[in-house]
Amino acid sequence: MKTLRLSAIAVAILGLASCSDGDNGADGINGQNGVDGLTSLVVQTALAVGDASCPNSGVQIDTGLDSDASGTLETSEITATEYVCVAGATSVSSNELLTSLNNDWFTDGAQRVEDAKAAWLDATSTSKTNITAVSSRATTIASLKGQAKNVILFVGDGMGISTVTAARILEGQLNGEQGEDNQLSFESFPFAGLAKTYNVDAQTPDSAGTMTAMMSGVKTDVGVIGVDEDIERGECSTVAGNELFTALELAEIAGKSTGIISTARITHATPAATYAKSADRNWEDISDMPTEAIEAGCMDIAEQLISFETLLEAKVDNLDADGIEVVFGGGRRHFLPKDAAYNSTDAVSEVEGDRTDGRDLTAEWQANYASGTYVMDQTGFDAIDTENTERVLGLFNESHMQYEADRGNDVAGEPSVSKMTETAINILNNDDDGFFLMVESGRIDHGHHAGSAYNALTDTIAFSDAIAKAVEMTDMSDTLIIVTADHGHVFTIAGYPKRGNPILGKVISVGSTEPATAGDGMPYTTLGYTNGLGFRDLGDETNADATYTLAAATGRHDLTDVDTTSSGFHQEALIPLGSETHSGEDVAVFAQGPGAFLVNGTQEQNMIFHIMNFAADLSGSVETAQ
């Protein structure tokens, strides 16, 4: 049960009875010849949580003159009204965080932060026998806690280490260089390490479980979002009591501005893990949910995004959150009714919306935030006034946004991940308390699933450009930037190509000018996949998803006359599957800014939350449970 927590001043005021005063001119009207003047009245009214004047409850104090001598202060007699309001919560009590605090993954992550601090202290102390010097360095490290005013988490979905390497080379070669000695923007960050990506129940993970780990500090199962491992996937009744607080939610509670960007659907697993709690990552809108889950009261992911502020306030006593300020991504279909009358101008389906409850969540968002801006195309995006825009919801595609190489083919146009990042930071920077921003390049993952190295790598390069923009716009002294991936892919760099050989090309060995041939007498490419749909020669096609309209073509193919560097080429795959799969290897983590030194060695993936938490002290004001 929620309790009304008033300030000492408000409590004192509530202790007063209605006051009256009758003479000596105290009311401003003097009595004549010993006759009292008009009576002045003061009336205090307790205000409930949700009141327009005092959102977190409080007291309304009305004063005036009892002109009609009724002994009651009428509305027409009120001459002044003041309010004593309960301050909005900027912390979450530990009993409200028990799901996280009692979780072994969470406590282990917190301990590992302490271990990493100790390791850094030991490694950087030039004189371990000088107690004063060591103590001084320990004090300096401790002072770094909470130094990050801003936190930006960049997640390259599916951006495994081989993807980083290949994208680095491709970017260099696109710039006329050999490529191998090139660096993507984030590879110059001063701190780096590895993260173990497995889920609690899976050796090779999915994005729901991995992003939940990064956002909450708790590892969990495949396919569930924002909840711990004590959940049964697809079973609505198991959600209650297993919900986790995320870094974005803690940033909201702390009074920071918040933002989410994804080139995938904004309801997809990775962005959803910043704000939603769901027994199944596929419950993106109500039409995706089983009847039992709906009847049991579970809410679809799109609705949770629109209702984020209300849902968070319901979890934390006296919280007056202001909601997520920036949301950019795809997935418009999950917010619109299944009715052609609601189609957007760039709808590619006959009926764009999927919702079967008749609700238009974009209209509901606009009704909730009258000063907010809703945009759905390049024109709307370009018109955003970042200095004066309070909040913005941008849904730029019916489903996922376009691959970077395919953006020019979008019907109504859509912004790049770099432009979305720039605009988001310009809006969020208006908050003196700082901000938390998550940026996902979701289509790196999709390019790999389609077996298209070209699309995966060009999206990685665009992602690197977005990171460079964020670095340019922020100050390393008060902004922690972490760049990582949720998982990798079965994507390989193989053969023995010579230095500077086109990374998308066929293998040409050192000292040769002709493609090398395999034991079957046919040439082969440097890049390849272990499984998937396999070989495609689609010429200048820039949409990797075109592969799904064709039958699998795995195994070896004669590439002698095929331009493997073209955008429509898909690498060969060994094992036939309907889609290429994730891999189970570690992913790289790059960091700069306050707390970045904690990124080192090989760590559990949930450590990323704890590093962000240390840097910005997101949960530092957690109260001890009484």
N, C-alpha and C positions, 0 to 999 in steps of 0.2 A: 504494500500500500504506500502511496506517495504521501509525504508529510509536508506541511506548509512551513517553510523555514523563513521567518521574517528577521530582518535586521533588528538590532537592539533599539534603534530609534522607532521603528514601526511598532515593536512590542510595547514600548513606553506609551506611544500615542494611543494604541488600542486600550491601554489601561485607563484612559481618561473617560469620564462620563461626558455627556453633552454639556457644554459650558454655557452659562448665562451671565450677563453683566448688565446692570441697569442704570448706573448713573456716573457722575463725575466726568462726563464727557468721554469715557473710554470707548464708546461706540461711535464717537464723532458727532453725536447730536446731543448737546447739553440739555439737562433738565432745567425747567424754568420755575423759579420761586419755590425750590425744594421739591419739585415734582420730578420723578425719575424720567429719563429719556427712553427711547426705544430699546428693547432688549436685543442684544447681539447673541447669536447662536453659532456654535461650532459642532458640526456633525461628522463623525468618522465612519466610513463604510469599508468593510473588508472586501478586497477584490480577489476573485478566484484566478487560478492559473488560466491563461488564455485571454485575459482582459486586454482590450485594445490599448489602453494606456499603460498597463503594467502586465506585460506578457507572462511574467513569472509570479504573479500575485502581488499584493501589497495593500495599501490603504489610501482611500480617497478622502481628502479633508475639505469639506465645504464650509464656508463662513458667510454670514449675512445678518441682516437686521429683521427682527420679527415685526414687520410693518403692521400685520393684522392682529398682533397680540394673541395668536393662536397657540403659542408655545411650540409650534412645529416650524422648521425651516422649509418653506415651500421652494420649489424650483425657481419661481419668479423672484424670490427674495435673496438668492445666492449672489453674493458680490465677488467672491473669490474661490477658486478651487485649486488645491495643490495635491501632489501625489508623493507618497513614499513607497518606492517600489523595491521588491526583493531583487537583488542583483542576479543576472543570468549566470548559470553554472558555467565555469570554465574548466571544470575538472570532472572526472568520473570516479566515484568512490570504489574502493577495492572490492566491496561486496558485489558491485555491478560488473566487475571484471573477473569474477571467480572462474568462469568457464576458461578463461585464458590463464589466470594465475595458478590454477590447480592442474594445469596441463603439463605433462613432463616435457613436451617439446618446447613450451614457452619458458619454463624454468631453466631448461638446458641451454636455450639460446641466450637468456639473460646471463647465465654463468659464463658462457663462452665469450661474451663481451668483456667480462672482467678478466678472463684468461688472456684475451687478445691485448687488453690494455697492459697487463703485466708483462706479456711477451714483448710488446713494443718498448716498454720501459727498460727491460733487460737488454734488448738488442741495441738500444740507442744510448745507453749510459756508458760513456767512455771510461769512467772510473767507478767500477762497482764497489770499490772499497771506500769511496767517498760518500758517506751517509748523507751529508748535507746536499751534495749534488743530486743524488738519487731521489731524495725527498723533494727537492725543488722540481725535478722533472715530473715526479708523480703528481705534485700539485698542479703543474701546468697541464698535464693530461686530464686530470679531474676537472679543471676549469673549462675544458672543451665541451663538456656536457651542456647541451642546450644552446650552443653557440650558433647553430644553424637556424637562421630566421626563416629560410626557405629550404624546401626539399623537393627535388625533381627525380623521379624514378623513371628511367627509360627502359622499356622492355621490348627487345626485338624477339617477337614470337618465333620460335624455331631457329634462332640465330646461334647455332652451335659454333664451335671453334673452327671447323672446316669452312663454315659459311663466312666467318669473319676473315679468314685467310684468303679465300677466293675473292671476296668482295674487295678486299684491300688491293689485290693484284689487278682486278678488273678496273677499279677506279684509276689506278696508276696508268694502266694501258690506255684507258679512254682519254687520259691527259697526255698521251704521247710518250709515256715512259715505259721502262721494262716492266714495272709493276711490283716486283717482289719487295723492293725497299720502300714502297709507299706506306703511309699510315692513314687509317681512317681517323676521324677527328678524336674519337674517344680513346684510341690506342696510345695517345700521349698523356693520358691521365697518370698521375704519380703513383697510384696504388691499384693493385690488381690481385685477383685470387681466383679460386675455382669454387663452384657451388655444386653440391650433390643433389640431383634432381628427383630421385625416386620418390614415389608416393608411399604412404603407410602400407597400402595393400598392393603396390605394383612396382616392379623393377624398372619398367619403362613407363614414364608418367604421361599425364595429360595436362592441359593448361589450367583446368579448374583447380586441381589439387596443388599444382606448383605455384600459381598466383596467390592462392589462399595462404600458402606458407609465407610468401614474401610480404603479403599485406597484413598478416595477423600474427606472425611469429610462431605459428603452430602448423606442423605438417598434418595432412589429412588424406582422405581416400581419393581415388580417381572419380571424376565426374560430379563432385559436390562443391558447393561454393559458400564460403564464409562460415563454415561449420567445422567442428572437429571430427575426429575419426569415429566417435560414438554415434554415428549416423548410419542409417540404412538408405542407400541410394534409391531414390524414387518413392520413399516412404515419408509422406508429409508429417506424420505424427512424431517422427524422430528428430525433427528440427528444433522444437522448443527445448530450451535448456542447453543446447549445444552451439548456440550462435557465438561468434567471435567478434570482438571489436577490431576494426581495421585501422591502419595508419591514417587513412583519409578521415574516418570518423573521429579519431582522437584529435586530428588537426582542426576539425570543425568545432569540437568541444573546447579546444584551446583558443578559439576565436580567429583562427587563420582562414584565409580564403582557400578554396579548393577547386581543382579542375581535373577533368578526365578527357583524354584524347585517344582515339583509336582509328586506324584505317580499316578495321573490321567493323562488324555490327557493334554498337555500343552496348548491346545486351549479350555479346559473346563472352565466353568464359573469362578471358583475361581482364577486360574492363569491368565486367560484372563483379568480380571478386573484390573490387574496391568498395562496393556499396551494398551488395545483395547478400541474402542468406537463402540458400536453396538446396533442396534435397536432390536436385538434378539440374545440371548445367543446361539442359535442353528446354527447360521451362521458360523460354524467352518471352512468350506471351501466353495468354490464357488458352489459346487454341492448341498449344503444345502440351497442355497439362491433362492428366487423367481426371475423370470426374470425381473420383474419391479425394484427390488432393484439393480440388477446388472446394468441395463440400466440407473438407476438414479445415478450411480457412487459410490454406497456403496461398501466397500471392505470387503472381508471375514476375519475372525479372524486370520487364519494362515498367510495370506499375510500381515496383519497389524504387526504381530510379526517380520517377515522377513524385513519389511520396516520401523520398529520402528524408527530408527535413522533419516531417510529422513522425515518421517511424523512429528516428533518432531521439527526438524529444520525448517520445513515449518510453524510451529505455532509460533515460537519465533524469533524475529529479530536478525540477526547476530549470532545465536547460532551455535557453532561447537560441536555438541554432538559426542560421540564416540560409542554409542550403548550399548546394554546390553552385559555384558561380559560372563555371565554364564546362560545357559538355559538347564535344565535337566528335562525330563519327558517322557510321552508317547505321543501317537497321531500322529505317523508318517504318517498314511494314509491320513491325511489332507494336507500333504506337497508334496505328490507324485501324478503323473498322473494316471488316471484310465487305466493302461496298465501293463500287467503282466511283460513286459520287465523291469520295474522299481521295481519289488518286491525285498525286502530285504531278507537276508539269513534266517531270522526267521519268514517270513511271514506265517500266518496261514490261510489266505484267498487265494483263487485261484488268485484273483487280489487284491493286497494289497491297492493300491492307490485309492482315491476317487475323485480326482480333474478332472473336465470335461473340463478344459481349456488347458490341455496338458502341464502345467508348472510343473517343478520339483523345488520346492522352496528350497530344501536342496542344490541343485546345484547353485541356485541363491545366497543363503547365502554364499556359499564357494567362489563364484565369487566376491561378495561384500567385503569379508574379507579373503584375500589371506593368511593372517597369522593365521587365525582361524582354529580350529580343529573340525571336525564333527565326532561324534561317535554314534554307534547304538547297541553296545553289551558290555558284560562284559570285553572282551579282549581289546576293544578300550578304555573303561573307565579306566582300570587298567594301560594303557600305557600313560595316561595324565601326562605330566611333569608340575606340578603346579607352579614351580618356573619360568618357561619360557613360559607357555601358555598364550597368550594374551587374547584369548576368546575361548569359546567352546559351541557347540550346540550338545546336546545329546538327541536323540529320541530313547528310548529303547524298544518301543513296537508299534505294529500296532495301537492298541487302548490304553486302560489304561494299566499301568504297573501291574504286578502281585500283588496279596495279599501277604503280608509278609510270610504267611504260605505256599504259593504256589510258591515262587520265585525259588526254586530248580527245578521246572518243566519247567522253561522257556527254549525255544529252544536254544537261543544263550547266555543266562545268562543276568542278569541285576543287577545293584548295589542296595543296600538297601538305604533307606532314610537317614540313619545315614552316610553312606559312601558318598552319594551325598552331604550332608551338609558339611562334612569334606573337601572334594575336593573343593567345591565352596568357602569356607572360605579361604582355602590356596591360591586360585587364587585371590580372591577379596582383600585379605590382602596385596597384592603387591602394592596397590594404597595408597600412603601416605595421600590422602585426605579422606580416609575412604570408606565405602560402605553401600549400602542398599540391604538386602536380604529377600525375602519372601519364606518360605518353607511351602508347603501344604502336609498334609497326606490325600490325597483325597479318599483313599479306606476304611477309617473308615466309611465314609458315605455309600459306596456301600455295605459293609458288613451288615449294618443295613437295607438298602433297601431290601437286599436279605433275611432278617430275621435270619442272622447268627451272634449271639453274639460272637462266637468263632473268626471269622474273624475280626469283628469290634474291639474286645478287643486286639487281638494279633497285629493288626496294630497300635492300640493306644500305646501299649508297645514299639513297634519299633519307633514310633514317639517320645516317651519319651527318648529313647536312643539317638535319633538325637539331641534333645534339650540338653541332658547331654554333648554331644560332643561339641556343640556350646559353652556351658558354660565353658568347659575345655579349649577351644581354644581362648577365648576372655577375655578381662579385664572389670570387672564390672564398673570401673571408667570411661570408655569411650565408652561402648557399651550398648545400651538399647535393652533388649530382652523382647518381649511381646509374651505370649502364650495364645491363645484363640480358639474359635470355631465360625463358621459362624451361626450355628443353632444347635438344638438338634434333637432327634428322639423320637418316641413314645415307648420308651424302659424303662422297669420298673424293679425294684428290690423289690420283694414282698414276702409275707409269713412271717413266723417267724423261719428262720433257726438258729441253734445254732452257736456260735462263731467258726470260722474256717471251717464251712461247705463248701465244694467245691462250688465256686461261679457259676460254670457251671452245678452243680449237681441238684439233687432233694432236696426239702426241708426236712431236718431232724430236728425236734424240739429239744429244750433244754431238756436234760435228756433222750433222746431217741437214739436208734441206727438204727431204721427203718424209711424209708420215710413216711412222713405224707400223709394222703389222704384227698381229697376234699369231698364235699357232694355227689359226684358221685361215691365215693369209689376208685378213681384212684389217684396215686401220681401226683405231679406237681413240676415244676422247680421254682427256685428262680427268674430267669430272664425270661422275656416274652415281647411280643409286642402287642400293641392294635390292629394293623391291618397288612395286608400283605398277603403273600402266605401261611404262616403257616408251620405246622410240616413237617420235613424231617428227615429221618434216613438214611444218605448216608455213614455211616461208616467212613472211613479214608479220604474221599474226602476233599481236602484243598481249592478248588475253590468254594466259596459261590455262584457264578453265575450259577452253575449247577442247581440250583432250578428253573431257568426260563424255563427249558425244560419240566417241569412237571406241571400238573394241580394243582390248589389251593387245600390245605388240611387244611382249618381253623377249628376252634372248638377244642373240647377235643379229646385226643387220649390216649390210654393206654400205659403209659411209663414204666410199671413195668419191662420189660425186655430190655429196651432201654438204651444204654450208652449215657447219655445226655452230658457227658464231651468230647465226641469225636468231631473231627474237622468237621465231616459231619452232625452233628445234628443241626437242625434249630428249634428254639423255637416255641411253639404254638402261634397262633394269633387269635384274636376274630373276627375281621371284614375282610371279604375277599376282597382283592384288588390285582391288578397286581404287586404292589410293596409297601413295607412299606413306610410310609410317614414321613416327617419332623414333628417336634413339634414346638409350639410357645413359649415355656418358655425361660427365660433368660439363658445365658451361662456365664461361669466363664471366668475371665480375670486375668492372672498372669503376674507380671512384676518385672524386676530387672534392675538396672543401672540408668543413669541420666534421670530424669523425671518420673521414675517409681512411685514416690509418688502420682502422679496424678491419678493412678488407685485406686479408692476407692469408696465404696458405689455402688449404682445401677445407671448406666449411659446409655445414648443412645449409640448405637453401633458406630455411626460416630465419637464419641469422640476419638476412637483409633487413627484415623488420626491426630487429633489435639494434642494428647499426643506425637506422633512420631514427629510431626512438631515442637512442643515446644522443645523436647529433642535435636533434630539435627538442629533446626532453618532452616528447608528446604526452607521456603519461607521468611526467614528473610531479604533477599536482594531484596525483591520485591520493585520496585520503585513506587513512587507516580505518578499517571497518570498526564501528563501535559495537 
